[in-house]
């Protein structure tokens, strides 16, 4: 089963990279605000159980993939039964 995890800073956490992108886009003439820069983690799991896979992914995020103090994450499962 394939999974995608999107990790990004929580609202209210300073995100200097996003601020730089937002400022550059404004200088180019785009009316934007609220930019957030995150990262995507794609994984192949050896599981056919979506509920069990989600539990494993949440554990992975809490233990390694995301810093729960300053980052939030979203999990998307692809395939499975």
Phi, psi and omega in degrees: 000134178268148178220147174237131177242126176254120181245132178210160180298144176293157176301140179091349178271132179302130181229080186298327179295316179295322179296319179296318178296315180300314179298318179295319178296321177297319179296333177277358175100008180267134178273094181231158173201162176074026180295141175224135178254129180229196178220153180247134176240117176259133183226150169253122180253142176270073181206146174247006183253103182302320181294316179293322178296319179297318178299315178299317181295321177298319177297316179300317180295314182293330184266332187217312191287333181225150173267104187297344178287326186233355183233149172247164180216154174235139181246133175233126178261142179235120179091194182092179181252000000 
